[in-house]
Amino acid sequence: MPDMASAELTAAATTARRLAEGERGLRAAPGGPRELTDLTGALNVLDKALAHSENRQREFLLSVSHELRTPLTATLGYAEALADGVVGPEELPMVGETLLSETRRLERFVQDLLDLAHLETDDFRVETRPVDLDALVGKAGTVWADRCARHGVVFRVERPGHALTVETDGVRVRQMIDGLAENALRVTPAGAPLVLALAPDGDGARLQVRDGGPGLTPEDAAVAFERGTLHARYQGVRPVGTGLGLAIVHRLAQRLGGTVTARGHGLEGGACFTVRVPGRPGATG
């Protein structure tokens, strides 16, 4: 029996090493004492988890390459036309506008990629201090009221109207507000509402961005913060962004010790995203 257990343990160690070297689809045969059976079972679960994670990464990279290719192709085509002198004077404004628009798309996408990568590093800094979220939401509301007006969207702010102070990173909270509002404005039709709401939540605060857009199915809400999932699902169906914005908001909320959740249909009929900001770093509310 000891020799058999030793052989099975050696086989499990070999499986673990092969997994570490990148092999997938391995199957550790169960058997032997309970501890050894638990070990082989864990190795099989790890194999499936690694394969799933790597498949998602592969799909994400394919999505990234597709998103980069479209503006790059347009930019390259117009740049070559300019270099070859085949663009007439009357076409120059249109070509310049297209080049600027596509370059900005590339810039936004690359910045989102960098932000997401930075959020995953150990040296990402959160600078906490007392922040009046009521004042912060008021300032954000001024900006988004103007942007919504340009799109014919009815913007509204709901806030206490008095100081609501928490220990947090105000820059990162504003980044989350902007990310959620950008996402909402993209899908909200003219004449429909977009709401930025703030309310106390225990010793912290609750931020919401609600819209009058098409909303989310339960399946959408379950994967809303996965990189590129909704982007791939709705590309060509309704306006989409880089596919990274909601993932960035989710990671920022975690970094601040809070949470962000998605609901398919809120008070205005469209999606509702709720961020809970704790009263102080590490607080669980």
Secondary structure, DSSP 8 states (H G I E B T S, - for coil): -HHHHHHHHHHHHHHHHHHHTT--S------SSHHHHHHHHHHHHHHHHHHHHHHHHHHHHHHHHHHHHHHHHHHHHHHHHHHHT-S-GGGHHHHHHHHHHHHHHHHHHHHHHHHHHHHTSTT-----EEEEHHHHHHHHHHHHHHHHHHTT-EEEEE--SS--EEEE-HHHHHHHHHHHHHHHHHH--TTSEEEEEEEEETTEEEEEEEESS----HHHHHTTTSTTHHHHHHTTTS----S-HHHHHHHHHHHTT-EEEEESS-TTSS-EEEEEE-SSTT---
